[in-house]
Amino acid sequence: MRTLDDVPREKWTRIASETLDIYAPIAHRLGLNQTYRELQELAFKHLRPWRYAILNKAVAKARSRRRDLIQKVQREVEAAFAAAGMNVRIAGREKTLYSVYCKMDEKHLSFAQVTDIYGFRVVVPSVTDCYTALGLLHQIYKPVPGRFKDHIAIPKVNGYQSLHTTLVGPSGVNVEFQMRTEAMHVVAESGIAAHWLYKTSAPEGDAGDRLGTKWLQSLLDIQHETRDAAEFWDHVKIDLFPEAVYVFTPKSQIMALPRGATVVDFAYAIHSNIGDRTAAARINGVQVPLRTELKNGDIVEVVTAAVSTPNPAWLGFVRTGRARSKIRHHLKTLAQVESQALGEKLLTQALRAEGMEKLPADDEPHQQIWEKLLRFTGSRNRAELLTDIGLGRRIASIVGKRLMTLLAEHGEKPDALLLTRERFTAHENVSQGEVILDGSENASVKFASCCRPVPGDAIVGYLGRGEGLVVHTEDCGVAKRLQHKDAERFISVEWSDEPVRPFETGVLVTVSNGKGVLARVAAALAAAEADITHVDMGVEEAQDATDLRFVVAVRDKAHLEAVLAKLKRTPSVMRAQRVRPGTAPN
């Protein structure tokens, strides 16, 4: 930026904009305030050269007019501290041109209306002296109401600590004072990294040190868990220049989070394992939804459970880059593990159809077989091959036949009895065996939104390319079209006798218009133990009836029939039936 004058002028806007949007905020977030201010000034100078020149001239003129005033303030303050026997170092400070410009722009002020251009930093030996200095200054000049900030008790998220107060000086000119220790001054000017090099045994910088290093560590965590620079930047920029909200743990520890942060952000700020296992939360002793935004002063308690895992829906409301990257990393890892397990199951079943009981072991006697199979498929390792099968990138029956050929070359023969049994029990249109579904499959298995199958429906499984296993109802139009075009990608799937969770399906309820009818329908669904996950409303042409399209969660087909029967008995309900998205009712 210092050499930008030598760069062609047409490049100024791009480089200066990038500096203001990216590099200056990063410097600020790291506490590199000298670098931050210089980057802002240089970018402003080249991005708005005319405004920069006008403002620079105005500030220079004001500086000359107010020089005597500022010197008087400094003399009076130094004399007061000397009389009190305090050992302090006082340095004058002037707002940067960019910060003056921003204040004028945001508050629609003229330059003459910006009264706090000048300020002082008071550097003292200890934290106690900071508060003593504050009291002394308030005896000399009157404080401006609402302009005091205690960043020592509650440090900024980048580790910055100081006391801020604005006083009404001589001639009614506002003057800002910042009180800090030497260690805090080093952090404020040069960043948390400089504090590590600052040789002091004083403990007052510890709170800011922890916050600054915590954010630096979060950057490393995000970088480790993201696969490319674009995704890394997406996560990091969320945390740049946050308006902080300060909340408390049950043990009264202060946590600083960006404004708009939720309970889940809080959980991940404590520890990634806490975030991953979050099941519920309480704010000020009251249980709240996980998407609840935090407010200053909230006491937040996270309830964890060993069986809880990150929910993809959390990505829709978390605010911090750390939480977002941790959730995505967990979901990606989970999807890979589940896809690999599904691929192993499908390949095993493909081998059984060929008369082989199980996959050859991943050991030295079978090493050559696996190496030849990996060369055949182009996979880097066994795990990648199985994952590709689970995601539908490779067909298990084709890989299985090749594996059987390699096993035969190795002297291993199919089991004739197993082969006879498998051929006798196999479905005629299926070549890859059968997968049992209970709803615990998570990322490796998707239930098609076009037909919304529930336990009890006749179903088929489709191995979409890169999608994993997609389950459709047997009579689904989409599935029939896919089967006509891609029959080899279909496998046999069946419901478990004991599903572990409810499944979503569509229900159409036509009601006669009247007061409280929606509440009665919702109450009927609740009484039938069907949770509503979505609802759409549409008025029919006659204007005397309304179609309510619900997505509800049911245990199985029998439960769905009971729900429909309950709805049909509800007053004002004219019709209740199962529907699929995008289809017209019967």
SVG drawing of the C-alpha trace seen along z (x, -y; Angstrom):
<svg xmlns="http://www.w3.org/2000/svg" viewBox="-68 -29 79 105">
<polyline fill="none" stroke="black" stroke-width="0.4" points="0.0,0.0 2.9,-2.4 4.0,-2.0 0.6,-2.2 1.4,-5.6 3.7,-3.8 0.9,-1.4 -1.3,-2.3 -4.2,-4.4 -6.8,-2.0 -5.7,0.6 -6.1,-1.7 -9.8,-1.0 -9.5,2.8 -6.4,2.9 -7.7,0.2 -11.1,1.9 -9.5,5.3 -7.4,3.6 -10.4,2.1 -12.6,5.2 -10.0,7.9 -6.5,7.0 -7.3,4.0 -10.0,6.1 -7.6,9.0 -5.0,6.6 -7.6,5.2 -8.8,8.7 -5.2,9.6 -4.8,6.5 -2.2,5.0 -3.7,1.5 -0.8,-0.5 -0.9,1.6 -4.7,1.5 -4.8,-2.3 -2.1,-2.8 -3.8,-0.3 -7.1,-2.2 -5.5,-5.6 -3.6,-4.5 -6.6,-2.7 -8.9,-5.8 -6.3,-8.0 -6.3,-6.0 -10.0,-5.0 -11.4,-8.5 -8.5,-10.8 -10.6,-14.0 -12.4,-13.4 -9.1,-12.5 -7.5,-15.8 -10.4,-17.9 -10.6,-16.2 -6.8,-16.3 -6.8,-20.1 -9.7,-20.5 -8.0,-18.5 -4.8,-20.4 -6.6,-23.7 -8.4,-22.4 -5.2,-21.1 -3.5,-24.5 -6.6,-26.2 -6.9,-23.7 -3.2,-23.2 -3.2,-25.5 -6.4,-23.9 -4.9,-20.4 -1.7,-21.5 -3.7,-23.1 -5.6,-19.8 -2.3,-17.8 -0.7,-20.3 -3.7,-20.2 -3.9,-16.4 -0.2,-15.9 -0.3,-18.4 -3.2,-16.5 -1.4,-13.1 1.8,-14.6 -0.1,-16.1 -1.6,-12.7 1.8,-11.1 1.0,-8.8 3.6,-7.7 2.0,-7.9 2.9,-8.4 0.5,-10.5 0.5,-10.7 -1.8,-12.7 -3.8,-10.9 -5.6,-12.2 -8.4,-10.3 -7.4,-9.0 -8.9,-10.7 -10.7,-7.5 -12.3,-7.1 -13.4,-10.8 -14.8,-10.2 -16.7,-7.1 -18.2,-9.0 -19.3,-11.8 -20.8,-9.3 -22.6,-7.1 -24.1,-9.9 -24.5,-12.4 -22.4,-15.0 -20.4,-17.9 -16.7,-18.1 -17.5,-20.9 -19.9,-18.6 -17.2,-16.0 -16.0,-17.1 -13.9,-14.2 -11.1,-14.2 -8.4,-14.4 -7.7,-12.1 -5.0,-10.9 -3.6,-7.6 -2.7,-7.3 -0.3,-4.4 0.0,-3.4 1.8,-0.7 -1.1,1.5 -4.8,2.3 -5.7,0.6 -4.0,-2.5 -6.2,-2.5 -9.3,-2.9 -7.6,-5.4 -6.6,-7.5 -10.2,-7.3 -11.5,-8.7 -9.0,-11.5 -9.9,-12.5 -13.6,-12.7 -12.7,-15.1 -10.9,-17.4 -13.5,-17.4 -17.1,-16.3 -17.6,-12.9 -20.0,-12.7 -22.9,-10.4 -22.9,-7.0 -19.4,-7.3 -17.6,-5.1 -16.4,-1.6 -14.6,0.9 -12.6,3.1 -10.4,4.3 -13.2,6.2 -14.6,7.2 -11.8,7.3 -12.6,7.1 -12.5,10.4 -9.1,9.6 -7.6,9.2 -7.7,5.4 -8.0,4.0 -8.4,0.3 -10.7,-2.0 -12.4,-4.5 -14.0,-7.7 -15.0,-11.0 -14.7,-14.2 -15.9,-17.8 -12.7,-19.7 -12.0,-23.5 -14.3,-25.5 -16.8,-22.5 -14.5,-20.4 -14.9,-16.6 -11.7,-14.8 -11.3,-11.0 -9.0,-9.3 -7.9,-5.7 -6.3,-4.2 -4.2,-1.1 -1.1,0.7 2.1,1.0 1.3,4.6 -2.1,3.6 -0.6,0.8 1.8,3.2 -1.2,5.4 -3.3,2.5 -0.6,1.1 1.1,4.2 -1.2,7.1 -1.3,10.2 1.8,11.6 3.8,8.7 2.6,9.4 4.2,12.8 7.5,11.0 6.8,8.4 8.9,9.4 6.7,8.9 5.4,10.9 2.4,8.7 -0.8,10.8 -3.1,8.0 -2.8,8.9 -3.8,12.5 -7.6,12.1 -6.8,10.3 -4.0,12.7 -6.5,15.6 -9.0,14.0 -6.5,13.1 -4.8,16.5 -8.2,18.2 -9.1,16.4 -5.8,17.2 -6.3,20.9 -9.8,20.8 -8.2,19.6 -5.8,22.6 -8.8,24.9 -10.8,23.5 -7.8,23.7 -7.2,27.4 -10.9,28.4 -11.5,26.6 -10.4,28.0 -9.8,24.8 -9.0,21.1 -12.5,20.0 -14.2,22.0 -11.6,20.8 -12.2,17.2 -16.0,17.7 -15.6,18.8 -13.0,16.2 -14.8,13.2 -17.8,13.9 -15.7,13.1 -14.0,9.9 -15.2,6.8 -17.9,8.4 -20.2,6.3 -19.6,8.3 -22.2,9.7 -21.0,10.7 -22.5,13.7 -21.6,15.8 -21.1,19.5 -22.7,21.0 -19.4,20.5 -19.4,16.7 -16.8,16.9 -17.3,14.1 -17.6,15.2 -17.4,12.7 -19.3,13.7 -20.4,11.8 -23.8,10.1 -26.5,12.5 -24.6,15.6 -26.7,18.5 -26.5,21.1 -24.8,23.4 -22.1,20.8 -21.6,20.5 -21.2,24.3 -18.6,24.4 -16.8,21.4 -16.3,23.5 -15.1,26.6 -15.7,28.4 -16.7,31.6 -19.3,29.6 -20.7,28.2 -20.8,31.6 -22.7,33.1 -25.2,30.2 -28.7,31.5 -30.4,28.6 -29.7,25.3 -30.9,23.0 -30.6,19.2 -31.0,17.6 -32.4,21.0 -35.1,21.3 -34.9,23.9 -34.7,22.4 -34.4,23.6 -30.8,24.0 -31.3,21.3 -32.0,18.6 -29.8,15.5 -27.8,14.5 -28.1,11.1 -25.7,9.2 -25.6,10.5 -27.3,13.9 -26.2,16.8 -25.9,19.7 -25.9,23.4 -25.4,26.1 -26.9,29.6 -24.9,32.4 -25.8,36.0 -23.4,38.7 -25.8,39.7 -26.2,36.1 -24.5,35.1 -24.4,31.9 -27.5,31.2 -27.2,29.9 -30.0,27.4 -27.6,25.7 -25.7,24.3 -28.8,22.1 -28.5,20.1 -24.9,20.3 -23.0,17.0 -19.3,17.8 -16.9,19.2 -15.6,21.6 -19.0,23.2 -19.7,23.3 -16.4,25.0 -16.7,27.5 -20.3,28.5 -19.3,28.9 -16.2,30.9 -18.2,33.3 -20.9,33.8 -18.3,34.4 -16.5,36.9 -19.8,38.6 -20.9,38.8 -17.6,40.4 -17.7,43.0 -21.3,43.9 -20.8,44.0 -17.8,46.3 -19.8,48.6 -22.7,48.7 -20.2,49.4 -18.7,52.3 -22.2,53.7 -23.1,53.4 -19.9,55.0 -20.2,57.8 -23.8,58.5 -22.6,58.4 -19.9,61.0 -22.6,63.2 -24.6,63.1 -21.5,64.5 -21.0,67.2 -18.4,65.6 -19.3,65.2 -17.4,62.0 -14.8,59.5 -11.2,60.7 -9.3,59.3 -7.1,56.3 -4.0,58.3 -0.7,59.4 -2.0,62.6 -4.7,60.6 -2.6,57.5 -2.0,58.2 -5.8,58.8 -6.6,55.4 -3.8,53.6 -5.1,55.1 -8.7,54.2 -7.7,50.6 -5.8,50.3 -9.0,51.6 -11.2,49.0 -8.7,46.1 -9.1,45.7 -6.3,44.6 -7.1,47.0 -9.6,49.5 -11.5,46.9 -11.9,44.6 -13.2,47.5 -15.8,48.5 -16.8,44.8 -17.3,44.5 -19.5,47.6 -21.6,46.2 -22.0,42.8 -23.0,44.5 -19.9,43.5 -19.2,47.2 -21.5,50.2 -21.0,52.8 -22.0,55.7 -19.3,54.7 -16.6,54.3 -17.8,57.6 -17.4,59.5 -13.9,58.1 -13.0,59.0 -14.4,62.6 -12.1,62.9 -9.1,61.9 -10.0,64.2 -10.3,67.1 -6.8,66.3 -5.7,66.5 -7.2,70.0 -10.4,69.1 -13.6,70.6 -17.3,69.6 -19.3,71.6 -21.8,73.6 -24.3,73.9 -24.2,70.2 -24.5,69.4 -27.6,71.6 -29.2,70.0 -28.5,66.5 -29.9,67.1 -33.0,68.7 -33.8,65.8 -32.7,62.9 -35.3,60.6 -35.4,61.0 -34.7,57.3 -32.0,56.9 -28.3,57.8 -26.7,56.3 -28.5,57.8 -30.7,56.2 -30.2,53.2 -32.2,52.9 -33.2,49.4 -34.2,48.1 -33.7,44.4 -30.3,44.3 -28.3,44.1 -28.0,40.3 -25.9,38.9 -25.3,42.1 -29.0,42.7 -31.6,40.1 -35.3,40.5 -36.6,39.0 -38.6,35.8 -40.6,36.6 -42.5,39.4 -41.6,39.2 -41.5,43.0 -42.4,44.1 -42.0,47.6 -44.7,49.9 -44.4,48.5 -43.0,50.8 -39.6,49.2 -36.7,49.4 -33.1,48.0 -31.3,46.0 -27.6,45.4 -27.3,41.9 -23.9,40.9 -22.2,39.2 -25.5,39.0 -25.3,42.2 -28.4,44.3 -31.8,42.6 -34.9,44.4 -38.2,44.1 -41.6,45.7 -42.0,48.5 -44.8,46.6 -42.9,43.3 -42.9,41.8 -39.4,40.4 -38.1,43.9 -39.9,45.6 -38.2,43.2 -34.8,43.8 -35.3,47.5 -36.1,47.4 -32.9,45.5 -30.5,46.8 -31.8,50.2 -28.3,51.4 -28.2,48.7 -31.2,50.0 -30.8,52.2 -33.2,54.0 -34.0,52.2 -36.4,53.1 -37.6,51.5 -36.3,52.7 -39.0,54.1 -38.0,51.4 -37.4,48.0 -35.5,45.7 -37.0,42.3 -40.1,40.8 -40.3,40.1 -41.7,37.1 -44.6,37.3 -47.2,35.0 -50.8,34.6 -53.5,32.5 -56.3,31.3 -59.2,29.4 -61.2,27.3 -64.2,25.1 -63.2,21.5 -64.0,20.5 -62.6,19.1 -60.0,21.3 -60.0,24.0 -56.2,24.0 -55.8,24.4 -58.2,27.3 -56.3,29.1 -53.0,28.5 -54.5,29.8 -55.7,32.9 -52.3,33.6 -50.7,33.1 -53.3,35.5 -52.4,38.1 -48.6,37.6 -47.7,36.3 -45.2,33.4 -45.7,30.6 -42.5,29.7 -44.0,27.5 -47.4,26.1 -48.6,24.2 -52.1,22.7 -54.1,22.0 -57.7,20.8 -59.9,22.6 -61.7,20.7 -65.0,20.9 -63.4,19.0 -65.3,21.1 -62.6,23.7 -58.9,23.8 -56.3,26.4 -53.7,27.0 -50.6,28.9 -48.7,30.2 -45.4,32.1 -45.7,34.3 -43.4,36.8 -45.0,40.2 -43.7,43.5 -44.9,45.7 -47.8,46.2 -50.2,47.5 -49.5,44.3 -50.2,42.2 -53.5,43.9 -54.4,43.2 -53.4,39.5 -55.7,39.3 -58.6,40.9 -58.2,38.5 -58.2,35.5 -61.3,36.8 -63.2,36.8 -62.2,33.2 -65.0,30.5 -64.6,28.3 -62.4,30.9 -63.8,31.8 -61.0,34.1 -57.7,35.5 -55.3,37.6 -51.7,38.3 -50.1,36.3 -46.7,36.1 -44.9,32.8 -46.0,31.3 -48.9,33.7 -52.6,32.8 -54.9,34.2 -57.2,37.1"/>
</svg>
